[in-house]
Amino acid sequence: MSSPTSPQNPAPENSPYQNSVPPAEPDPRRWKALVFICIAQLMVVLDGTVVQIALPDAKVDLGISTANQQWVITAYALAFGGLLLFGGRIADLWGRRRALMVGLVGFAAASALGGAAVNEAMLFGARALQGAFGALLAPAALSLLTVMFTSPKERARAFGIFGAIAGGGAAIGLLLGGLLTQVFDWRWTMYINVVFAAIALFGAIVEIKEPARAHDHAPGLDILGVILGGTGLALVVYGFSRAAEEGWGDTGTIICLVAAVVLLVAFVAWQARSPHPLLPLRVVADRARGGAYLSVGLATIAMFGSFLFLTLYMQVVHHYSPLSAGVAFLPMVFGMLLGSTQIAARLITRVPPRFLIVPGALLASCGMLLLSQISAESTRYWTVVFPALLVLGMGMGTVFMTSINLATYGVEPRDAGVASAMVNTSQQVGGAIGTALLNTIAATAAASYVTGHLSSIHGPADMATVQAQAMVHGQSTGFYVAAAILASVAVVAGVLINVRWPIGEAHGPATEVALDGAAGM
């Protein structure tokens, strides 16, 4: 019986897996290049959280009002989330190495500007510029990895390292932010990026060599797609960020989210007609790849909720210093490394991807359930938080590495940048939704707790105790919801990710990565 990709039955011309044959002579410098690609990715990911711990000091130093303080975070998220698809397409058209280098230079300049900020407007503008250049370099970095590592075993190891960075970078940002703020000054949460960017730029010049590209990529740029997609994604991020501050019933929140839906629907309709689409629908129409994007987004929703709750739990309820709070997240980073490099990377060429994502998501869900047992009376760090973060990290590392690998596996070379941008978009949108959704759930549960315990309050001391207990109760509720979201990742992966064979298996039927019912999508 012949294989579906045998000469008697060749793969369809438009099959998303027809380009997965590894080149005969891979770049001998690819492993050195991986180091610098990961540094660039780490810089972008950690910058979403590194300033969170530094924000109180920056607020006092620059006189930022409470009403405007969210823009230190939101300005970065808006530009980054709104321009990711554009950045991915530019990387496909310009060249990924060139896009990476331009992004690094721009990110470094914007970071220096933010570190030297003399007022809130200057800082907000610098953060927006960071996001814009991050939207260029992040998809360029991942797409370089996609085209440089095509051998299944090497790709598994490379994506294992990259997946750990992509998943654990936010936790590293909390640690680095606490260290720099406590030892030096909040401005160093900006200046440190100049160091990262300089190292990565040196590597891009000396070690990174982009594989030769076929000249079949679209010569035009979809300007209308840039406007519709970029504005729609920016409104999604802003709408959920606003919901976290103003509530779901806020008129501005509702208008933003409704407008985002309208623009994104129009964007999809236009992509089906555009001669040079910003996001070719073939990239997301594949069932398994779409499931991978959805898995990344849902997992990020849960993960960002855990960062928010644990940071508040340790610093507000139990008065950890910024540095101590950052160090407390290290078990999660270690777990991420184990999950991505020792579990997923070793098994991804041996078992179908859903057999990694489903148990990984369930393991992470168990970690969230354990975190729900936190207490206002004691930190329970070694008995609850430490093991929960370790288990959570192992599960999330497995999910992220496998999902990111699958999301970019077999994509046509001309679409590598935009496929990589979709991974980052899933993470960015997931982070915005997670922060707003889980924060709202926790706040509602905390308010209900206070209302139910008003009769036990007889003085300021009782009020402080009840407020702390209410915060922890709300956070525990949020952890339960996050656990349910991670369980839904397992369901999504089990239903949508229908790749029968290990990713990149070199022999037998796996060479075409057969899909159940792919043609029936």
URSULVEN-V5722 format. One record per pair of residues at least 24 apart in sequence whose C-alpha atoms are under 7 Angstrom apart, sorted by the first residue. I is the first residue (numbers start at 1). J is the second residue. D is the distance in Angstrom with one decimal. If there is no record, write none. Layout:
BEGIN
I_J_D ; I_J_D
END
This chain:
BEGIN
3_509_5.9 ; 5_512_6.4 ; 16_410_5.5 ; 16_411_5.4 ; 16_412_6.4 ; 17_410_4.2 ; 17_411_6.5 ; 17_512_6.3 ; 18_410_6.7 ; 19_410_5.7 ; 19_412_6.1 ; 20_150_7.0 ; 20_410_4.9 ; 22_150_4.9 ; 22_151_5.5 ; 29_207_6.1 ; 30_148_6.6 ; 32_207_6.5 ; 33_203_6.6 ; 33_207_5.4 ; 33_208_5.1 ; 36_200_4.8 ; 36_203_5.5 ; 36_204_7.0 ; 37_141_5.6 ; 37_200_6.9 ; 38_162_6.2 ; 38_165_6.9 ; 39_196_6.6 ; 39_200_6.1 ; 40_197_6.6 ; 40_200_5.8 ; 41_138_6.1 ; 41_141_6.8 ; 42_165_5.9 ; 42_166_7.0 ; 42_169_5.7 ; 43_193_6.5 ; 43_196_6.5 ; 44_134_6.0 ; 44_138_6.9 ; 45_166_6.6 ; 45_169_5.4 ; 45_170_5.9 ; 46_169_4.9 ; 46_170_4.7 ; 46_172_6.4 ; 46_173_4.3 ; 47_173_6.6 ; 48_170_6.8 ; 49_170_5.7 ; 49_173_5.2 ; 49_174_5.9 ; 50_173_4.2 ; 50_174_5.3 ; 50_176_6.4 ; 50_177_4.5 ; 50_189_6.3 ; 51_177_6.1 ; 51_189_6.2 ; 53_174_6.7 ; 53_177_5.8 ; 53_178_5.9 ; 53_322_6.4 ; 54_177_6.2 ; 54_181_5.8 ; 54_186_5.2 ; 57_186_6.3 ; 58_186_6.2 ; 62_118_6.5 ; 62_119_5.2 ; 62_120_6.0 ; 64_120_5.8 ; 71_124_6.3 ; 72_124_5.7 ; 72_127_6.7 ; 75_124_6.1 ; 75_127_5.8 ; 75_128_4.8 ; 76_127_4.9 ; 76_128_4.7 ; 76_130_6.4 ; 76_131_4.6 ; 77_131_6.5 ; 77_237_7.0 ; 78_234_5.1 ; 78_237_6.1 ; 78_238_6.4 ; 79_128_5.5 ; 79_131_4.8 ; 79_132_5.1 ; 80_131_4.1 ; 80_132_5.4 ; 80_134_6.2 ; 80_135_5.0 ; 81_233_6.2 ; 81_234_5.9 ; 81_237_6.9 ; 81_425_6.0 ; 81_428_5.8 ; 81_429_7.0 ; 82_230_4.3 ; 82_231_6.1 ; 82_233_4.9 ; 82_234_4.3 ; 83_132_6.4 ; 83_135_5.7 ; 83_230_5.5 ; 84_135_4.5 ; 84_136_6.8 ; 84_421_5.5 ; 84_425_6.4 ; 85_418_5.9 ; 85_421_5.5 ; 85_422_6.9 ; 86_226_6.0 ; 86_278_7.0 ; 87_135_5.4 ; 87_136_4.2 ; 87_139_6.9 ; 88_136_6.5 ; 88_139_5.2 ; 88_140_6.6 ; 88_417_4.3 ; 88_418_4.2 ; 88_420_6.8 ; 88_421_5.0 ; 89_278_6.3 ; 89_417_5.9 ; 89_418_5.2 ; 91_140_5.6 ; 91_417_5.6 ; 92_414_6.0 ; 92_415_6.6 ; 92_416_6.9 ; 92_417_5.2 ; 96_140_4.9 ; 96_144_6.3 ; 97_204_7.0 ; 97_210_6.2 ; 99_136_6.4 ; 99_137_6.2 ; 99_140_6.2 ; 100_136_6.9 ; 100_137_4.5 ; 100_140_5.5 ; 100_141_6.4 ; 101_201_6.1 ; 101_204_6.7 ; 103_133_4.8 ; 103_134_6.4 ; 103_136_5.5 ; 103_137_4.7 ; 104_137_6.6 ; 104_197_5.4 ; 104_201_6.4 ; 106_133_5.7 ; 107_133_5.4 ; 107_134_6.5 ; 108_193_6.1 ; 108_194_4.6 ; 108_197_5.8 ; 111_190_5.0 ; 111_191_6.0 ; 111_193_6.2 ; 111_194_6.6 ; 112_190_6.5 ; 112_191_5.7 ; 112_194_6.8 ; 114_190_6.2 ; 115_187_4.7 ; 115_188_6.7 ; 115_190_5.1 ; 115_191_5.7 ; 139_417_5.6 ; 139_420_4.9 ; 139_421_4.7 ; 140_417_6.0 ; 142_420_5.8 ; 143_416_5.2 ; 143_417_5.1 ; 143_420_5.7 ; 144_210_6.9 ; 146_408_6.6 ; 147_211_7.0 ; 148_211_6.7 ; 152_349_6.6 ; 152_504_4.8 ; 152_505_6.7 ; 153_349_6.7 ; 156_345_4.8 ; 156_348_6.6 ; 157_341_6.6 ; 157_345_5.3 ; 159_401_6.1 ; 159_405_6.3 ; 160_340_4.6 ; 160_341_4.5 ; 160_344_6.9 ; 160_345_5.2 ; 160_401_5.5 ; 161_340_6.8 ; 161_341_6.0 ; 163_340_6.1 ; 163_397_6.6 ; 163_400_5.7 ; 163_401_4.3 ; 164_336_5.4 ; 164_337_5.3 ; 164_340_5.7 ; 164_397_5.9 ; 167_336_7.0 ; 167_397_6.5 ; 167_400_6.5 ; 168_333_5.2 ; 168_336_6.2 ; 171_329_6.2 ; 171_333_6.7 ; 174_326_5.0 ; 175_323_6.3 ; 175_326_3.6 ; 175_327_5.6 ; 178_322_4.4 ; 178_323_4.1 ; 178_326_5.9 ; 179_323_5.1 ; 182_322_6.9 ; 182_323_6.6 ; 217_414_5.2 ; 218_276_6.0 ; 220_276_5.9 ; 221_276_6.3 ; 222_276_5.8 ; 222_277_5.6 ; 222_278_5.4 ; 225_267_6.1 ; 225_277_6.9 ; 225_278_5.7 ; 226_278_6.7 ; 228_263_5.6 ; 228_264_6.7 ; 228_267_5.4 ; 229_264_6.0 ; 229_267_5.6 ; 232_260_4.4 ; 232_263_5.2 ; 232_264_5.4 ; 233_260_6.8 ; 235_260_5.3 ; 236_260_5.6 ; 237_429_6.0 ; 237_432_5.5 ; 240_432_5.8 ; 240_433_5.6 ; 240_436_5.5 ; 241_432_5.9 ; 241_436_5.9 ; 243_436_5.8 ; 244_435_6.9 ; 244_436_4.2 ; 244_439_6.4 ; 244_440_6.4 ; 279_418_6.5 ; 283_419_6.4 ; 287_496_6.1 ; 287_497_6.7 ; 287_518_6.5 ; 287_521_7.0 ; 288_496_5.8 ; 288_497_4.2 ; 288_498_5.9 ; 288_499_6.6 ; 289_406_6.3 ; 289_407_4.9 ; 291_492_6.6 ; 291_493_6.2 ; 291_496_5.3 ; 291_497_5.6 ; 292_403_4.8 ; 292_406_6.4 ; 292_407_5.5 ; 293_407_6.4 ; 293_423_6.1 ; 293_426_6.1 ; 295_403_6.8 ; 295_489_5.4 ; 295_492_6.9 ; 295_493_6.8 ; 296_400_6.4 ; 296_403_6.5 ; 296_426_6.2 ; 296_427_6.3 ; 297_426_4.5 ; 297_427_5.2 ; 297_430_4.6 ; 298_430_6.2 ; 298_485_6.6 ; 298_489_6.4 ; 299_486_6.0 ; 299_489_6.8 ; 300_427_5.7 ; 300_430_5.2 ; 300_431_5.7 ; 301_430_4.6 ; 301_431_5.3 ; 301_433_6.2 ; 301_434_3.8 ; 302_434_6.1 ; 302_482_4.7 ; 302_485_6.4 ; 302_486_6.7 ; 304_431_5.7 ; 304_434_5.8 ; 304_435_6.1 ; 305_434_5.6 ; 305_435_5.6 ; 305_438_5.8 ; 306_479_7.0 ; 309_475_5.8 ; 317_376_6.7 ; 317_468_6.1 ; 318_379_6.7 ; 331_386_6.3 ; 331_389_5.7 ; 331_390_5.0 ; 332_389_4.7 ; 332_390_5.0 ; 332_392_6.7 ; 332_393_4.5 ; 333_393_6.4 ; 334_390_7.0 ; 335_390_4.8 ; 335_391_6.5 ; 335_393_4.1 ; 335_394_4.3 ; 336_393_4.4 ; 336_394_5.0 ; 336_396_6.4 ; 336_397_4.2 ; 337_397_6.6 ; 338_394_5.9 ; 339_393_7.0 ; 339_394_4.1 ; 339_395_6.2 ; 339_397_4.4 ; 339_398_4.6 ; 340_397_4.5 ; 340_398_4.9 ; 340_401_5.4 ; 343_398_6.6 ; 344_398_5.2 ; 344_401_6.6 ; 344_402_6.4 ; 348_502_5.9 ; 348_503_6.2 ; 349_502_4.8 ; 349_503_5.5 ; 349_504_6.3 ; 349_505_5.7 ; 350_502_5.3 ; 351_501_6.6 ; 351_502_4.7 ; 352_499_6.4 ; 352_500_5.7 ; 352_501_4.7 ; 352_502_4.2 ; 352_503_6.8 ; 353_402_6.4 ; 353_499_7.0 ; 353_502_6.3 ; 353_503_6.9 ; 354_493_5.7 ; 354_494_6.0 ; 354_497_6.0 ; 356_398_6.7 ; 357_398_6.6 ; 357_399_4.8 ; 357_402_6.6 ; 357_490_6.6 ; 357_493_6.5 ; 358_490_4.2 ; 358_493_6.1 ; 358_494_6.4 ; 360_395_4.2 ; 360_396_6.4 ; 360_398_5.5 ; 360_399_5.5 ; 361_395_5.7 ; 361_396_6.7 ; 361_399_6.3 ; 361_486_5.5 ; 361_487_6.2 ; 361_489_6.1 ; 361_490_5.4 ; 362_486_6.7 ; 362_487_5.7 ; 362_490_6.4 ; 363_391_6.6 ; 363_392_6.7 ; 363_395_5.1 ; 364_391_6.3 ; 364_392_4.2 ; 364_395_4.4 ; 364_396_5.9 ; 364_486_6.8 ; 365_483_4.4 ; 365_484_7.0 ; 365_486_5.3 ; 365_487_6.0 ; 366_483_7.0 ; 367_391_5.3 ; 367_392_4.6 ; 368_392_6.7 ; 368_479_5.6 ; 368_480_6.8 ; 368_482_6.6 ; 368_483_5.1 ; 369_479_6.5 ; 369_480_5.9 ; 369_483_6.0 ; 371_479_6.5 ; 372_476_4.2 ; 372_477_7.0 ; 372_479_5.3 ; 372_480_6.3 ; 373_476_6.8 ; 374_476_7.0 ; 375_472_6.5 ; 376_468_6.2 ; 376_469_5.4 ; 376_472_6.0 ; 438_478_5.6 ; 441_478_6.2 ; 442_474_4.0 ; 442_475_5.4 ; 442_477_6.2 ; 442_478_5.3 ; 443_474_6.0 ; 445_473_6.9 ; 445_474_4.8 ; 445_477_7.0 ; 446_470_4.6 ; 446_471_5.5 ; 446_473_6.1 ; 446_474_4.5
END
